[in-house]
Amino acid sequence: MDSDINKLVKDGAERIGLSQADIIRLGLRRGVPAFVQDTLQTQQRRRNLSWAWLDAYPARLCPQRSAKPISGKS
């Protein structure tokens, strides 16, 4: 465990009067769902920003090409 996290856990255990295992368990129980939710929201925002420019790009500037079938080996 990182020294700064270890210090937080020890200090929290002393202040509250719980064991270090309880502090870690309760911290994970409270922190993991919030972390997952924040990460999902960030990913969704990033996804929206990444592809939003395509909606503004005029489609008529990109001519549609017909697909040529791949026939055997050359």
C-alpha positions in Angstrom: 0.0 0.0 0.0 1.3 3.5 -0.8 2.7 5.4 2.2 0.2 8.3 1.9 -2.8 5.9 1.7 -1.4 3.9 4.6 -1.1 7.1 6.7 -4.7 8.1 5.8 -5.9 4.7 6.9 -3.9 4.7 10.2 -5.0 8.3 11.0 -8.6 7.5 10.3 -8.6 4.3 12.4 -7.1 6.2 15.3 -9.6 9.1 15.1 -12.7 7.0 14.7 -11.7 4.1 16.8 -12.2 1.4 14.1 -9.6 -1.1 12.9 -7.6 -0.4 9.8 -9.4 -3.2 8.0 -12.8 -1.6 8.8 -11.6 1.7 7.5 -10.5 0.1 4.2 -13.6 -1.9 3.9 -15.9 1.0 4.5 -13.9 3.3 2.3 -14.0 0.9 -0.6 -17.8 0.4 0.0 -18.3 4.1 -0.2 -15.6 5.0 -2.7 -15.8 2.3 -5.4 -19.3 3.0 -6.5 -18.6 6.7 -6.7 -15.4 6.1 -8.6 -17.1 3.8 -11.1 -19.9 6.3 -11.7 -17.5 9.2 -12.1 -15.4 7.2 -14.6 -18.5 6.2 -16.6 -19.6 9.8 -16.8 -16.2 10.9 -17.9 -16.0 8.3 -20.6 -19.4 9.2 -21.9 -18.5 12.9 -22.0 -15.2 12.0 -23.8 -17.1 9.8 -26.3 -19.6 12.6 -27.0 -16.9 15.1 -27.5 -14.9 12.8 -29.7 -17.6 12.1 -32.2 -19.6 15.4 -32.1 -17.6 17.0 -34.8 -18.9 14.4 -37.3 -22.4 15.7 -36.9 -21.3 19.2 -37.9 -19.3 18.0 -40.9 -21.2 18.4 -44.1 -21.9 14.9 -45.6 -22.1 16.2 -49.2 -18.3 16.9 -49.1 -17.7 13.2 -48.6 -18.8 11.4 -51.8 -20.1 8.0 -51.3 -18.0 5.3 -53.0 -19.3 2.0 -54.1 -17.7 -1.0 -52.5 -15.7 -3.3 -54.8 -15.9 -6.9 -53.9 -12.6 -8.7 -53.2 -12.2 -11.4 -55.7 -9.7 -14.2 -54.9 -6.0 -13.7 -54.7 -4.0 -11.5 -57.1 
